């Protein structure tokens, strides 16, 4: 699997694979040493699984990389837990090469990644009072709420700009503002909050 991913990614002129790890325990030292922009993290690994390895990277590496969870099934509760732990998105092992490359580029740019119905339903099912309280305290403006709904629907900044008939930079400003108000590390964390709080419903 790692050899296949390496071959696909290194075929791209704008992507370099700087390292590999055979187990979760080796991830943090490698990330500290190599400083990658994106980590493709298998959700199930020996010694330390992808969820704990994600937490370890975010906890102990200053300016951590974006993290893509690599998985077999998108409805896997492990994937949801990894996203809750701070992963930025996920990548299916059966994905086509073009989809893999696209996911890595999106993660590097901090854009939206696929958040399918199965994961939306998991997030909604894990609804909790803390998420609702965070949304209430955030006091988002009407436009920020609108942008959050579109982010939760998986739209990119350019797509949101087109939908709202505003400039892309304006959307970026709204996204940055709502992330700060929510205390969310990135768009994925904001989407999880939106579903867990009931602010956005699956479907």
Residue pairs with C-beta under 8 A, 6 or more apart in sequence:
1 42
1 70
1 93
2 20
5 17
5 40
5 70
5 100
6 17
6 20
8 97
8 100
8 101
9 15
9 17
9 100
9 101
9 104
10 16
10 17
11 97
12 101
14 105
15 101
15 104
15 105
18 34
18 36
19 30
19 33
19 34
19 36
21 27
21 30
22 46
23 45
23 46
23 47
23 48
24 41
24 45
24 46
24 47
24 48
24 49
24 50
24 52
24 53
24 56
25 47
25 48
25 53
27 39
27 41
27 48
27 53
27 56
27 57
28 53
28 56
28 57
28 60
28 61
31 39
31 57
31 61
31 64
31 65
32 60
32 61
35 65
36 65
37 65
37 66
37 108
38 65
38 66
38 67
38 68
38 104
38 107
38 108
39 57
39 65
39 66
39 67
39 68
40 68
40 70
40 91
40 104
41 50
41 53
41 54
41 67
41 68
41 69
41 70
41 82
41 87
42 50
42 69
42 70
42 71
43 49
43 50
43 51
43 69
43 70
43 71
43 76
43 78
43 79
43 82
43 90
44 50
44 78
45 53
48 56
49 78
50 69
50 70
50 78
50 82
50 87
51 78
51 81
51 82
51 85
52 85
54 67
54 69
54 82
54 85
54 86
54 87
55 85
55 86
57 64
57 65
57 67
58 64
58 67
58 85
58 86
58 185
66 88
66 89
66 107
66 108
66 110
66 186
67 86
67 87
67 88
67 107
68 87
68 88
68 89
68 90
68 91
68 103
68 104
68 107
68 113
69 79
69 82
69 83
69 87
69 89
69 90
69 91
70 90
70 91
70 92
70 93
71 78
71 79
71 90
71 91
71 92
71 93
72 92
72 93
72 94
73 79
73 92
74 90
74 92
74 114
74 116
74 118
74 119
75 116
75 118
75 119
75 122
77 122
79 90
79 119
80 119
80 122
80 123
80 126
82 90
83 89
83 90
83 119
83 188
83 192
84 126
84 192
86 185
86 189
87 188
88 107
88 110
88 113
88 186
88 187
88 188
89 103
89 106
89 107
89 113
89 114
89 115
89 188
90 113
90 114
91 100
91 103
91 104
92 99
95 103
103 113
103 114
106 112
106 113
106 156
107 113
110 186
110 187
111 156
111 157
111 187
112 151
112 154
112 155
112 156
112 187
113 154
113 188
114 154
115 152
115 154
115 188
115 191
117 202
117 203
120 195
120 202
120 203
121 202
123 191
123 192
123 195
123 196
123 202
124 195
124 196
124 198
124 201
124 202
126 196
127 195
127 196
127 197
127 198
128 196
131 192
131 193
131 196
131 197
132 197
132 198
134 182
134 183
134 193
134 197
135 182
135 193
135 194
135 197
135 199
138 178
138 181
138 182
139 181
140 148
140 178
140 181
140 182
143 174
144 174
144 177
144 178
144 181
145 199
146 164
147 160
147 164
147 171
147 174
147 175
147 178
148 178
148 190
148 194
148 199
148 200
149 194
149 199
149 200
150 159
150 160
150 163
150 164
151 160
151 175
151 187
151 190
151 191
151 194
152 190
152 191
152 194
152 195
152 200
155 163
157 168
157 171
157 172
157 175
158 168
160 171
161 167
161 168
161 170
161 171
164 171
175 187
178 184
178 190
179 185
179 186
179 187
179 189
179 190
182 189
182 190
182 193
184 190
184 193
191 200
193 199
194 200
195 201
195 202
